[in-house]
Amino acid sequence: MSGEEKVVCVTGASGYIASWLVKLLLERGFRVKASVRDPDDPRKTEHLLSLEGAKERLHLLRADLLEEGAFDALVEGCEGVFHTASPTTLSANDPQAELIEPAVKGTLNVLRSCVKVPSVKRVVITSSIASILNNGKPLNSDEIADETWFSDPVYCEENKLWYILSKTLAEEAAWKFAKENGIDLVTIHPGVVIGPLLQPTLNLSSEMFINLIKGGAKAFPFPVCRIVDIRDVAFTHIQALEVPSASGRYCLVGHVVHIYEALKILKELYPALSLPEECEDEKPLLPKHQVSKEKAKSLVVNFTSLEVSFRDTIESLKEKGFIDI
């Protein structure tokens, strides 16, 4: 696959997923215009500027999610647009200002810029499995969630699931705007993303992973994990742009595991880790549900094994000085 001479843009390029996306795009010969909130902050830019091909084919621009028209210059001249920028936190003092408004308004600002540029052929938005699974219905062992599922905003708001609500409302707004304005849109819905970091700062899923290593199951917010490797996520984004038949929503979960199954794998990989080996209650540890991989396979996604993802995550966190084991 080669992106020679193709120009694409990536919003929120300093983030975990976006950094890997920029890396893979450059490796494939794309010219990349990438937005960051502060191009003068080396913590946001140095890891991008040091990528192979960056000197010749990466152009960084400043853009603010809440500023209308801020993405016009970024989108200008692009064939493909990757919108990954969105606030990521599980707690907020002011959910509307910190999560919901930036997610929804930011998405619409990017799409409004796309409408102005005739060269844009497709827009790929990084959503989340969060906008698929949270509808208040119990997930039983015989359930297979797929792209026809939608999270319920009312349920999310009633239960103060603010991050999930922000991703759900942003996706809703995106599809409505795309249909009204004739935009070829694809949304990608990853689970908890793990794997090596390119950026020098911790992202949310890496923080959760560190908490898991240090505190076991009690420090992890979910009893069942829906996991996908960062490299699979970045690759799927590019496929979503490049494969002509790609359309609609794509669930992206390589593995659904009980947290204690994850701890067992970590213990086998790193015996020195002090982790609980047994579940504290007597309930079976089998995952309660599955997430369909069928549509993702149409983009030629071969999911990375949990062992490889776990090992590479830990080695990356060690290398960057976040953990010492």
C-alpha positions, 0 to 999 in steps of 0.5 A, spaced: 500 500 500 502 506 498 500 513 499 505 516 494 503 524 493 496 523 497 495 529 502 491 527 508 490 531 515 490 528 522 487 532 527 489 532 534 496 529 532 500 529 538 495 524 541 496 516 542 492 514 536 494 519 532 501 519 533 501 512 531 496 514 525 501 519 523 507 514 523 504 509 519 501 514 514 508 517 513 511 510 512 506 509 506 508 515 503 503 520 504 503 527 505 500 529 512 498 535 515 497 535 522 493 539 527 496 540 534 493 545 540 500 548 541 506 547 535 511 550 540 510 545 545 516 540 544 512 534 548 506 535 543 511 535 537 518 532 538 516 525 537 512 527 531 518 531 528 523 525 529 518 520 525 521 517 519 519 522 513 517 527 517 522 532 515 519 531 508 512 530 508 509 532 515 506 539 516 504 541 523 498 546 524 495 550 530 488 548 531 483 549 536 477 544 537 472 550 539 474 555 534 470 555 528 474 555 521 480 553 525 481 547 521 480 550 514 487 551 513 488 543 515 483 540 510 485 545 504 488 540 499 487 534 502 484 527 499 482 524 506 481 527 513 482 523 520 479 526 525 482 523 532 482 529 536 477 529 542 478 530 550 479 523 553 478 523 561 473 519 565 472 524 570 470 532 569 468 537 574 464 540 568 462 535 563 459 540 558 465 544 558 470 539 558 468 533 554 461 534 551 462 541 547 469 539 545 467 533 542 461 535 539 463 542 537 470 540 535 467 534 530 462 539 527 467 544 526 472 539 522 466 537 518 464 544 516 471 545 514 471 538 510 464 541 506 468 547 503 474 543 500 472 539 494 478 535 494 476 531 500 473 524 498 472 521 505 472 522 512 474 517 518 473 519 525 475 516 531 469 514 535 469 509 541 466 502 543 463 506 548 458 509 543 456 502 541 455 498 548 452 503 553 444 502 552 443 500 559 441 492 557 445 487 560 450 484 556 450 476 557 454 471 555 451 469 548 451 477 546 455 479 540 455 486 540 456 489 533 455 495 528 448 496 529 448 497 536 448 504 539 449 507 546 443 511 549 444 518 551 439 518 556 442 512 560 449 515 559 446 522 562 442 519 568 448 515 570 453 520 569 457 517 564 460 523 561 466 521 557 461 515 554 456 521 553 461 525 549 463 520 544 455 518 543 453 525 542 459 526 537 458 520 533 450 522 532 452 529 530 457 527 525 452 522 522 447 527 521 451 532 518 455 527 514 448 525 511 445 532 510 452 534 507 453 528 502 460 527 506 463 520 505 464 518 513 467 512 516 467 511 524 472 507 527 470 504 534 476 501 538 475 498 545 481 500 550 487 501 546 494 498 549 501 498 546 507 502 545 507 509 546 510 514 541 508 520 545 512 522 551 506 523 556 501 518 559 494 517 555 488 515 559 489 507 557 496 507 559 494 510 566 489 505 567 494 499 564 499 502 570 494 502 575 492 495 573 500 493 574 500 496 581 494 495 584 491 489 580 483 488 579 481 493 584 485 499 580 482 497 574 475 501 572 472 495 568 471 488 570 471 486 563 476 489 558 475 490 551 482 490 548 485 492 541 492 494 540 494 501 538 498 498 531 491 495 529 487 501 530 492 506 526 492 500 521 485 500 520 484 507 520 488 507 514 484 502 511 478 505 512 480 511 508 484 506 502 479 501 501 473 503 496 468 499 499 469 501 506 463 505 509 459 506 516 461 504 523 467 499 525 467 495 531 475 494 533 476 490 539 481 484 538 479 481 545 474 481 550 477 478 557 475 478 564 480 482 568 483 476 572 484 473 565 488 479 563 492 479 570 494 472 569 497 473 562 501 479 565 503 474 571 506 469 566 509 474 562 512 478 568 513 473 574 516 478 578 509 482 578 505 482 584 499 481 582 492 477 585 492 470 581 485 468 583 478 472 582 476 474 589 469 471 588 466 465 585 463 467 579 466 464 573 471 468 569 469 467 562 467 474 558 460 476 559 459 477 551 463 478 545 464 484 540 463 482 532 470 482 528 466 480 522 466 487 519 473 489 521 476 483 518 473 486 511 479 491 512 484 486 513 485 486 520 489 481 523 488 482 531 495 482 535 495 477 540 494 479 548 501 477 550 504 481 544 500 487 546 501 486 554 509 485 553 510 491 548 506 496 552 510 494 559 516 495 555 514 501 552 512 504 559 519 501 562 523 505 556 519 511 558 520 511 565 513 510 567 514 504 571 520 500 574 519 492 574 
